[in-house]
């Protein structure tokens, strides 16, 4: 199965894996799964670091790849879904992750309950 991990799940998995519940940890650690960190999460981390909302003293792409994750680029076809997407969630990064999950048919591993308001699959 191919899955996308939300930004906070990526950060927890590399810094504090005990925050991950069993179901989420199992999905991430199952060897047959391809686990993606979205380019949207990379952008979110670097933007928040640049404005002082997050301390990031590492290269998130390098750490993702070293951790066994793959990077999933955000495509124009992913972005098209944003036009008609309801505003259950106001965070633009999360909205783009939801659109990416819907566009590709990949479930998203997240602790954000607002994702459940959309038709995307959530772990």
N, C-alpha and C positions, 0 to 999 in steps of 0.2 A: 504494500500500500504506500502511496505517496502522501505525505502530510506536510503542512506548513505549521511552524511554531510561531506563536505570537512573540512580540519583542520581549515582554517580561518573562516568558517561558524560556527563551534563549538565554537571557541574563541570569535567571535562576539556575538553569542547567549548568552554566559554567562557573557560577559563584556560590550558589547555595542550593544544591540539588535536593536537600531535605524539604524544601518548600513545595516540591512537586508531589502531587498525590500519586498513588500507585498506578491508576489507569493512565495518567499522563506519562509517568516515568516508563511504564511498560511500552507505550506507543513509541516513545523516543528511542528506547533501547532495543526494540525488536529488530534483529539484524536484517530481516527481510524487508523492512520499511525503508523508504527513502525519505529522509527528514530534511526539509528545506527551511533555511532562513531566507526570508524574502529580502530583496534589495530595498524594499520599503522599510524594513526593520533596521537595516544598515543606515539608511537615511535618517530615520527617527533617532537612532543612537547618536549619530554624528551631529545632527542639528541640536539636539538637547544638550550635548556636551559643549557645543560652541556657544550656547547662551547660558551655560552654568546650571542647568537643571539636572545634569547627570555627570558624574565623574567617569570618564572613559580614558584610561591610561593604557589602552591596548588597541590593536588593529582588529576591529570586529570581523572583517572578512577572513583574516588570517586565523583568528581564534575559532571561527565557525568551521573552517575547513580542517583545522587541526583536531577539532572535536568530532569530526566525522559527518558534519552536516554539509549539505550542498547549498549553493546560492541560487535562488530562483529570481530571475529578472522579471520586473513588472513590465508587461507589454501593453501596447496600445489597445489591443482587444480586451485586456483586463480593465483598462480605464473606461472603455465605453459603457460598462455597466453602471458607473457612478452617476450617469445622467438621470436615470430613472430610479435609483436606489432611494428608498425612504430614509428619512433622517431619524431613525431610532437611535443612532449613534452619531455624535457630533465630531468625535476625534477623526481628523482626516487620515491619519496613518492607519487607524483601525478600519475605517471605511475602505481604504485601498486594499488592505489585507483581506477583508471580506469579499470585495470584488474579485480579487485574485483567486481566492478559494472557489468562488462560484464559477468563474470563467474556466478554471482548470478542472473542476470537479474534485478538488482535494479538501479533505477535512482540515480544520484548524485546531491546534492544541492551544487552549486559552483558559484563563480563569475569569475572563470578562463575561459576565452573564448577558450583557447587551448583545453579544454575538448571536444569542439564541433567538432574537427578534427577526433574524434574517433566515433565508432558506439554506444557508450554508451548513455543512456538517460540522459539528463541534465535538471535540474530545476533551 
